[in-house]
Amino acid sequence: MSLARLLTSPPPTTSWMLDGSVVAALRREPKGGVLWAAEATPAGAFEVGPVGLQSLDRRKLVAALGSIHGRLEGARRAAVVVPTGWTRSYVLSFQDLPRRQRELEQVVQWRLKKLLPVPPAELRMALVTLAPTDGARPILVMVALERAFAELEAAFREIGVELGLITGQMFALAAAPGTRLLVQQEQGFLSLLLAEGDEPRLIRTKHLASSGRVAEAIRRELNLTLGYVRETLGVRGELGIEVFAESAVLEREIEDWRSAQEGLPRVPERSTPPFILAGAEGRLGQARIQPLWAVIAEDRG
């Protein structure tokens, strides 16, 4: 779950993705090219609650993982990309930070008590200290329910795969040069990340209702975020916008909003992985393919 771990070298050769609709994996071949495999997520495999992934049906998940692993013959040590909404992330600022790791964790846990409806002791937590800003010491804090992610790791172990990295879609996409606002829509959530290179300055995750005026809610959140970025954070001039949306309808809504603003150019689309077998884009879509590819690509600059 640590953003910094995306920068380790060499990258893994196999990445997995899980969400409410699809279980998929990519494998980068040593001689070039990428293999892929996917299956529909079994009904009832995952339960998402107020703190993200709450529980999973290991039997159902293992069946899907085993089928894909058998066909793809992926690496025994791999990365997994999960929906951003399965975790909770914050950029928290402090005036002073303890030097000892345990004391630092306690300070962060005290702040989390006011943000989350579960005891901090039940959370798995990853901390990344960011560059000082205006005399404050910001920390990227990523948390998830420990029991749920322990079950996820156990499911992979049943098929003989150890997870060397677990990260959310938004953070898999975040390690890119320049200052940009990343807009990521997935089933049930809209996430926004203002990043300068791999340094996040602002993170917002908005729960989206399953029905009703979803497009209106997205536009409202985009307007609020842009206002905060311009007025409070003082980001002036052109700000590149990069959009990854599962829904084509909502992607058009986001693009219509962007084009109506001044100084928000669309960031050029990222290159598509060199798939050996056709059909990946139609089955998975770029919103899933790009975070999977970002984790395993050898050139991630």
Secondary structure, DSSP 8 states (H G I E B T S, - for coil): --GGGGG-SS--SEEEEE-SSEEEEEEE-TTS-EEEEEEE--TTSEEEETTEEEEE-HHHHHHHHHHHHHHH---SEEEEEE-GGGSEEEEEEES---SSHHHHHHHHHHHHTTT-SS-GGGEEEEEEE---BTTBEEEEEEEEEHHHHHHHHHHHHHTT-EEEEEEEHHHHHH--SSEEEEEEEETTEEEEEEEETTEEEEEEEEE--SSSSHHHHHHHHHHHHHHIIIIIS---S--EEEEEES-HHHHHHHHHHHHTSSS--B--------BSSS-HHHHH-HHHHHHHHHHH-S---
